[in-house]
Amino acid sequence: MTNDIYLSDKRIAGRYDVSRATIWRWVQAGRLPKPVKLSPGCTRWRASDIEVWEANCGEAQ
């Protein structure tokens, strides 16, 4: 078992001060890493993936 921390779309939207719909548009456009489907109805992003993306894209706020 891993020690990954998972973030919801709501949490990521708050992190960047955008709507949840914007988060999903960014995923569709390839601007944000793809999320991980943990179970039916539970889709999350690994915090480590978001941190790497921020470091590589300069998107950190």
Helices and strands as residue ranges (DSSP letters): E 6-7, H 9-16, H 20-29, E 36-39, E 42-46, H 47-57
